[in-house]
């Protein structure tokens, strides 16, 4: 390992990931003109290494290779080495990840790509050990071989770049293909049913990811079809994830994914976007089922985020590392002896039985607390307790362990503020605040949004990242789409017209910057931003939903709320453009397909006019917020004049007899206005819900 402490060019960066590499012996460059010009001048290939600060295998490769003098000497002599934070530059990551998948059939991080000086790829891979082993090529061998090929066989490199560029071009080129049929919705459900793990929930085998938008799709599919299997898959998955080690039973929050099929052993890093999307999903599941477990988990996610990921300004940090003290998961695991010493013999034994803690352990000789197998009814009987008494004891134990855990070396927090991920959390908090009638959650959403508006717009242009007062990088399509979603959710949580107005303004900017006027669909990068090789349109819904998918659902909603049917027409164009790839593998486009599902519901537009302090109005709005009604679009005003600013179609509506008045239109036909709130509650099928504790 190197003892060199002299910093390289990354020392001037703000990205926590780049700063992790700032004292390596590798002569790292940030992505940019300086690196490209050096590569051209010296006729050297670029070695571009892409990762993020909380990535375990990125840490492994950094320690094993990039801190090593032998590796550094080869890289410095034969390549121009470039480091990229994928969370700041998802555009670079997205295009070269496609290359890696083309060449190797798989992707992941760290992502290591070899480019010509004009940034064209000719080789790619993920993790390379320092030296070749177990059939996996070592970095030293790869570096030597590729530098020799680049120098002595330039025609071979040229042929490879040409083939890859042609393949990328074919992949990104799309034409409209006709109408997207609703058959694809049933195909998606059947595909998910076939992949469903009936024992442990979730879809597919290990590794297993939460993919919350798949569950959101199934909730809407259930409402549309009344197919109980759809709801059952959601319930099973949410409950099993909560039982597994992917959930932090001591301090709350979900890890990024499980390395096994039963959700036991996580990849321990915790990402803000996972908390946001899962919070939204548990909240929707509660709306539909009134299962109090789902409310509890939603509240605990918020408690974790507020405690461990909230910036003092109200915005949210990006992630918490998987590693601490140089070991993955070290912060989260326990020996049985530790637990008994902390809790005492009786409570310690009870906790160990409830949380699957054993002498031999379930993870490298230690234990990840989980409730996958323990039967709390049997345990309660064994200890002659009620279920509530047993759970009360477990909460006492959890709090003691939580306090003790604070004494351990803590994992690093990636403290950059990302616009898109904050927008997801704002949307989720607004949703939870409305459903659980909790002002705190709505205030958290408002404060985070205020930070984004004040710090992450530069001359009207949304930006990607804030850290230590530094704002960097023009925002991408995902950032705009996620923020539009946040504005809509905050409007529906507060019925404050300002959020709808701002959402409409943002939608117009999004259209201006990203919409392809020729073929339709949204490009990932704006017309005013750097283009990496090609301009692409993302539609795949992976760990995060694509910008096009979130735009489709949000524009559909915004169009109906404001009567701006140009937005709805845009969504129809997207159905045609993305038809072919969505129909090929519909189960990986579940966020996008939610918009098509919403289209199938009997659409209901509700306009409510009445004074803010009217109890009838308050009661109706609370019922609307707490019920699961994806088919409803609700506009609320005290004065019809307000409506002209955002929803001109309703500007002539009036109160009847000076009472709160409700106008309902269903499937393009409008009913007579009414002042009878109870009648409206019945007509809209708004079931009652408990308030949050």
N, C-alpha and C positions, 0 to 999 in steps of 0.2 A: 504493500500500500504506500502511496506517495506521502511524503512529509512536506511537499511544496505547499506554501501558504499564500504565495503571491496570487492576487485575484486576476481572473481573466476578464474579457469584455462584458460578461454577464453581470458584473458587480454593479453596473449602472442601471440595471433593470429593476422593476417593482414586482414582477411575478415571483411568488414564493417558490415555484418550481424552478425557474431559471436561477434564482439565488441559491438554491440547493447545490447548483453546479458551478457556482462562481469562483470556487477555490480549487477546482480540479486542475490537474496538470494539462488536460486537454485545452487547446486554444480555441475555446468555444466562441462562436459569433451568434448574436441574435439573428433571426430571419430578417434579411434586408439587403439593400443595395451594396453595402460594404462587402459582405460575404460573396455576393454574386460577382462583383467586379474583381475581387481577388482570385476567384476560381477561373474567370476568363483570362485574366492577365497571366496566371501561372499555369493555365491549362490543367487544372486539377478537378476531379469530380467532387461533388458536394456529398457529405455524409450528414443527413438530416435525421435527428433523433427527436421523436415527439412523445410526450407523456404528460403527466400531471402530478401535483405535489403529494397527493395521498395514495399514489399507485404503488403497491407493494413490490411488484416485479421491476418497476422503474428504479426503486431503491436498490434492489438486488443487483441489477445490471450496473448501476452507478457505482456501487461499492466494489463490485467484482472487476469492472473493466475501466470505467471512466476515472476512477481514483488511482488507477494503476499506471505507473510510469511507462512500462513496456507498450501498453495499448496506446497511451497518449503520444508516445514518440512516433508510432506508425501513423496515427491519425494526423498529427501535426505536420509530418513530412509529406504525406501522400494525398491528403484530402483537405478540404475546407469544412470544418465541423460546425454544424448549426444546431442549436437547441430551440425547440418550439414548445410552448405551453398550449396544449390542445384546447384548454378551456378559454384561453384568450384568442386563439386563432383556430376555431373549428373549421374554417374554410380550408386551411392548409391540411388539417387532419383528415377532413372528409374526402378530399380528392386523392390523397396518397393512401388512405385506407382502402379505397377502391382498387388501387394498384396492387396493394398487398394481397387483397382477397383474390384478385385475378391470378396472381403468380403462385400463391400458396394454398388457396382455398379456405383461408381463415384470416382473422384479424385480431387485434387486441393491442394492448399497450404494455411495455414500450413499443412504439412503432418506429422502425429504422429503415430509412429509404436512401438509396443511392441515386444521385441525379447528375446529369450533365450541367455545365455552368449556366445553361439557359433553363434550368429547373425541370428538365424532362427526365422521367424515371427510367432506370434500366435494371434495378434489382430492389427487393424489399423483403423484410421479415419482421418478426416481433422480437422476443427475447433471444439474444445470443449469449451463451456462456463465454467466458474468456477463451477457453480452449475447447475443441471439439470433444463431445462425449455423448454416449448413448444414442448415436445416430443424429445428434443435433450439431450442426456446424458451429464451430467456435468463432468468435469475433475476429481474433487474430488471423485465422486462416481465411476468413471471408474478406477481410481488409486487404491482405496480401494478394489474394487471387483476383479480386475486382480491380485493384489498382494496376495490376499487371495487364489484365484484359483491356482496361481503359487506355493504357499507354501503347500496347503492342497490337491490339486488334480493334482499332476504332470502328471499323466497318461492322463488326459484331455488335458493338454497343449501339451504333446507329440503327441497325436492323431491329434491335430489341426496343429502342425508344419509339421507332416508327410503328411497330406492331402494337405497343401499349397505347400510344396516342390514338391510333385508329380504333382500338377496342373501347377506350374511354369515350371517344367521340360517338361511337355507335350507341353506347349506353346512355349518354345524356341527350341524344337526339330523339325527340318525340313528336308525333303528329296526333291530332284529334282522331278518335276511333269510333265515334258514335256514342250512343247513350249507355250509361252504366246502369245495368239492370238490377232490380231489387233481389234477384236470384242470388247475387253475390252476398247478401246479408245472411241467407240461409246456408250458403256454402261456407261462410266464415264460422257460423255456429257449429256446423258439422265438423269442420276442421279442428276447431277448439275442443269439441267433444271427444274426438279421436285422440287428441294429445293429452287430455285431462288425466291427472293422477288421482284416481278415486280414493287412494289410501291417505295420501298426504296433501292433496290439493296442489294447485299450480299446474303448469303445462310442460310436457316434455320430461326429460331426465336431467341428471346433474350435468353441469351446474344449472341451478334454477334461479331465475330472476323474478321479481315481483310483477313487473310489467302492469302497472295499475290501469292503464288505459284499456287493456283487454277486459278487465273486470268492469270498467265503466261501460264498455260496449255491451257486455252481457246483461248488465242491469237494464239498459234501454231495450235490449232484445227481449228480455223477460216481460217488460211492460207492454211491448208491441205484440208479442205472440202469446203471452201467458204460459210459456213453456217453463215448467217448474225446474227442469234440469239446469236452465241458464242461471236461475237464482241460486240453486243448490251449489253450483260450481263456484260462485262468488263467495257464498257463506263458508264453504269448506276451505277455500284458499285463504281467506282473511283470518279465520280462526286458527288454522294450522300454522300460518306464518307467525301469528302472535304467540303460539305455543313454542315455536322453535327457537334456536339460538340466534337466528337472524334478527330477532328482537332482543334488545338489551333489557333483560328483566330487572337489572339493578338500577340503571340510570335512564332507561327508555331510549327510544329512537331505533330505526331500522338500519341494519347494515346493507351494503349494496347488493349482495346476492349470496346464495347458499352454494357451497361447493358440493353438496350432496342432495339427494332427492327429497329428504324429509325435513329440510330447512334447519338442520342441526348446526353444522359448522359453517359460519359465514366467512366471506371475505370482509374483514372487520371494519373497513373504512365506512364512514357514514357521510352521505352526500345530501346537500340541501335539497336537490331536486327530488330525491326519493322521498324525503319527509313530506314535501309539498304534495306530490302526486298521490302518495298513500293517504295523507290527511284528507285530501279531496275525496278519495275513493271510500274511506271508512265513513266519512260524513254522508255521502250519497247512499251508502249501504244502510246507514242508520235511518235516513229519510224513508227508505222503502220498507225496512223491516222492523223498525223501532227496537232493535236488539241493543240493549244497554251496554253490552260489551263493546260494541263499535263506537259508541259515544266515549266510553272510558279510554279506549286506545287513541281516539282522535285527540282527546284532551291531554293525554300523556305525551303524544308526539309534540304538541304545542309547548308543553312544559319543558321538554328536552330542547327544542329549538330556541325557546326564549332564554333558557339558562346557558346553553353552550354554544349557540351559533348567532346570537344577536349582537350586532355592533351597537356601541353606546348611542349612536344616532338613530337607531331603530331599524336600519337595514340589516341584512343577514350575510354571514360569512358563507364560504362555499362548501367546506368539507372538514372532516376530522380524519386524521391519518389512521391507517390500519396498524401501524407499528408504534411501539414505544420501547425505549431502552434497547433498540436494535432488534426487537422480536415482534413478529406479527401476532396480534391479539393478546399480548402480554398484559395489557391493562384490564382485560375483560375476564380472564380465566382464574379459577380458584382450585386449591386442593381441598379435600374434605377436612383435613386437619385445621387449615386456616379458618374455615367456616365454623367449626365446632369451637375453636378457641375464641372467636369473636362473639358468637351467639350464646355460648354455653351449651352443655350437653343436650338438654331436652329440646330447646328451640332449634339448636343446630341440627339435631337428628331429624326433626320435623321438616326443616327447610331442605335438607339433603334428599329426603324422600319425595318431597313435593317437586323439587327442581332437578331430579335425575343426577345428583352428585354422588360419586362413588370413589372408593380408594384408588382404583385403577385409572379413573378419568375417562373422558370421551374425546379429548383433544391433546395429543402429545403429552400424556401423563397427567394432565390437569383437566378441569371441568368447565364446560360452557353451560351455565344454568339454562334449563329448558323445562317445558312442561309437556313434552310430546307424549310421553307414556304414562306418567303418574295419574292415578285416579283419585281425584280429591274427595269423592263421596266415600270411598273406602278408607282414606286417610282420616277423614273427619270421624267416621265410626270408630276407627282404631283408637283415636285420641279422645273419644267421647265428647266431640265438639259438634256444633252446627257448622254448616259451610261458611256462614258469615264469620263465626268465631275463628275458624281456621284461616280464612283469608285475612282477618284482622291481625292474627299472629304473623302471617307471612309478610304483611306490610311493615310490621315492627322490625322483623328480621331484615327486610329489604333496605329500610332506612339506615339500620346499623351498618350493613355491608356497604351501602352507598357512601356513608361518612368515612368508613375505613378506606375505601377505594380512593378517596381523594388524596390520600397520603402517597399513593404510587406515582411514579413518573408518568405524566400524562401525554397522550398522543398529540402531535402537532396539529394546530388548527390552521387551515389555509384561510387566511383572513382577508382575501380579496373579495370585493363585492361585485358579483356578476349580475348584470341587468336582467337577463333572461331568467335565471334561477330565482332571483328575487321576485320577479313578476309571477312565477309559478306559486311561490309561497304567499304572495299577496292575494292571488286568486283563491287559494285554499283557505287562508285565514278568513277572508271575506265570506266564503261559503260556510265555514264552520261557525262564524259569528252570527250569521243569519239563522242557520238551522238550530243552533243551541242557545240562541237569544243571549249571546255573551258580548257585551260592549267591549271588553278587553281585547278580544280577538279582532274585532273590526278596527279598534284603535291601533293595534299592531300593524294591520294591513295599511291603514291610512298613513302611519308614520313611515313605513318602508317606502310607500309610494311617493311621499313627499321628498324623501332622500333621493330617489331615482329622478324625480322631476327637477330637483335643485342641483344635483351633482352630476348627473349622467346625460344631460343634454348640453351640447356645445353648439351654439349658433343655430339652435333648432334641430340639430342632428343628434339622434340617439347614439350613445356610445356603449361599448361592451363592458368595460371594467373600471372600477375605482379601487385604489389602494393608497393609503397614506397621502391623500390629497392629489394623487396623480390619476388622471383619467386617460384611458387609452383605447384606440381602435374603434372605427366606425361599426355600429351595430349591424348584425346580420338579420336575415328574414326571421329567424326563430325569436330573436329579441323583440322585434316589433309585434309578431303574432302573439307571443306570450303576454306582452304588456297590454295588448288589446283585450285579451281574455281577462286580465286583471281588472281593467277598467269596467268591463261588463259585469264582472262578479261584484265589484264594489258598488256599482249602481244598484244591482239587485239586492245588495245587503243594506243599502241606505236609502234608496230611491232618491238620491241626490242627482239632479240633472247635470251637474258639472262633470260627473264621471262619464256620462253618456256623451256629452259634448266633446270632452277630451278624447274619448274613444273614437268618435267620428273623425276628429281631426287627425288622430294617429292613423286611422284606416286610410285616409286620403294620402298621407305621407307614404305609407306602406305601398299603396298602389303606385305612386309616383316613382318610388325608388326600386321596386322589385318586380313589378308585374311585366310579363313578356307580352308586349302589345301585338306581336305577330302570331304567336302560337298559344298564348295563355299560360297560366301557371306562374308561380313566383320563383324567381331566381334566389339562390341562397345569399348571394352578394348583391349589394346595390349597384346601380349604374355608375355611382361616384367612387367605388372602392376598387382596390387592387384585384385583378383577376388571376387566379392560380390555374394555369394551363387552359381550363375551359370554364364557362359559366354553367353551373348545374342547378337542377331543381330537385330538392329532396322531398320524398314522399313516404319513405320507409319509417315506420314507427318502432323504434328500438327501445332502449332504456328511457329515452326522451322522445316524445312525439315530434314529428317533423313540423317545421314552420307552415308548410302548405296545409297539413292536417288541421292544425290549430286555427289557421286562418279560415279554413272552410267552415268549421263549426262556429267560429266567432262572427264571421261575416254574415252567415245565415241568421244568427241571433240578432246581430246589429241591424241587418236589413229589415227584419220583422219588427223590432222595437221602434225603429225610426221611420218605417215606411219607405226606406231607400231600396227599392227592388233591384237597382243596378248591382248591389252587393250580392243579392241572391243569384242574379244572372252570372256573375263571376264564378260563383260556386258551381253552377251547372257547367260552365266551360271547363272547370277543373275536373269534374266527373268524366268528361269526354277525353281530356288530355291524358289522364292517368288511368283510364279504363283498363288498358291491356295489362299493366303490371299489377294493378290491384286485383284483377280477376285471376291472375296466375297464382298468387299466394295471398289470399285475402287476410289470413290470420296475422300477417305482419303489417296490416294497415288499419288496425282497429280504431285508432283515434280518427283517422280520415273517414272511416265508414260510419262513425257516430253521426256525422252530419247527414248522411243518406238515411240513417235510421230516423233521425228527428223529422226528416221530410215525410216519413210515412205516417206519423202521428196525425190525428185530426187537429189541425192547427187552431189555436184559440188566442185571440188578441183581446186583452182586457185593459180598458182605460178607466182609471179611478180618479174622480175629481171631488175634492173635499178638504176641509181644513185639517192641518197637521194634528191638532190636539183632539180631533174627533175620535171617540172611543170605538165607534163602529169601523172607521177606517183603520185604526190600529189593529183591531182584532182580525180584520180581513187580511191585512198585509202580513201579519204574523203567521196566519194559517198558510198563506201562499208561500212564504219563505220556508216553512217547516215541512211542507209536503213535497214529494218527488213528482214534479210536473214539467218534464222537458218540453212538453207541447205548448206551454204557456209563454206569452210575451206580455209583460205588464208595464204599463206606463202610468205614472202617478203624478198628479199636480194639484196644487191648491187653486190655481187660476188657469183657465184655458189658454190665456195669453202665453203662459210659459211653454205650452206644448208646441207653439209655432217655431220655437228655437231648435227643437230636435225631432219632432214628430208632427209635421205639418198636417198630416191626414186627420189629426184629432183636434185641430185648433178651433173648430166650431162647436165642439161638445160643451155642454153646459150642465150646471147642477140643477137638479129638479127640486123645487120647494126648499131651496137653500140647505139641502141635506147632501151628505156624501152620496154621490151617484156613480153607478158602475155600468159601463158599456161593455158588452161582450159580443165579439164577432167570432164565428166558428166556421171553418171551411169556406171562407169568403162570403159568409152571410151574417148580417148583423141583427141582433135581437133588440127589442125595446129596452131603453135604459131603465134601471131599477135602483131603488134606495134600500131594498130589502137584503141586508148582508147575509142573513141566515140562508135565504134562498140561493144566493150566489155561492155560498160555501157548499151547499148541496149540489148545485149545478156543476161546479168545478171539481167536485169529488175531493175536497180538501179535508183529509182526516186530521184529527187532533194529535198533537205530540206533546210529550213532557218538555218542560224547560230544562236547561242545563243546571247542574249543581255547581 
